[in-house]
Structures are given as C-alpha cells and as structure tokens.
Amino acid sequence: MPVVTIKLAGTLTREQKKKVAEEITATPERHANKPASYTYIAFEELPDENWAIAGKLLDED
C-alpha cells in the first residue's frame, strides 16, 4: 500500500489538494498496478516560519 506524505510551506486550497491527490494516486496505479484504493496521501501544511532554505526562514525578507 503506497503512503505518500506531502509537506509544503503554506497552504493549498481544497481543489488544489484534490487535483494533486488524483495525480499522485494515478502514478502507482499506472506503473505499479496498485488500485487507487490502496494509496493514502497526507498533506502537511506548515507555516513559512517552520521552513528554512540556505539558512534563512522562508518568512524572512
């Protein structure tokens, strides 16, 4: 059973999550013959202050 966790800075709309989930679910269905009902997806939306790139928090200028 595929389990996919998507972590992102900020948020997605419900519609964006739906489209991402549909596309992510389709990949193991097409390439690994896993039924769509086997794929679990979790979205983890975190504030920019909880992400850093190159030593700087994303909420910094």
SVG drawing of the C-alpha trace seen along z (x, -y; Angstrom):
<svg xmlns="http://www.w3.org/2000/svg" viewBox="-12 -41 35 45">
<polyline fill="none" stroke="black" stroke-width="0.4" points="0.0,0.0 1.6,-3.3 1.6,-6.0 2.6,-9.5 3.2,-12.5 3.3,-15.9 4.9,-18.6 4.7,-22.1 5.2,-25.6 1.9,-27.5 -1.4,-26.0 -3.3,-24.7 -6.9,-25.1 -9.2,-22.1 -9.4,-22.0 -5.6,-22.0 -5.3,-19.2 -7.9,-17.2 -6.1,-17.6 -2.7,-16.7 -4.2,-13.7 -5.7,-12.5 -2.4,-12.8 -0.3,-11.2 -2.8,-8.3 -2.7,-7.7 1.1,-7.1 1.2,-3.9 -2.0,-2.8 -0.4,-3.1 3.1,-2.0 2.8,0.5 -0.7,1.9 -1.8,0.7 -5.6,0.0 -6.4,-3.6 -8.0,-2.5 -4.5,-1.4 -2.9,-4.8 -3.1,-7.0 -2.0,-10.7 -1.4,-13.1 -0.9,-16.8 1.2,-18.6 0.9,-22.3 3.4,-24.3 3.8,-28.0 6.8,-29.6 8.4,-30.2 8.8,-26.4 10.8,-26.1 14.4,-27.2 16.4,-27.2 20.1,-28.2 20.0,-29.1 17.1,-31.5 13.5,-31.1 11.0,-31.4 9.2,-34.2 12.3,-36.4 12.8,-39.0"/>
</svg>
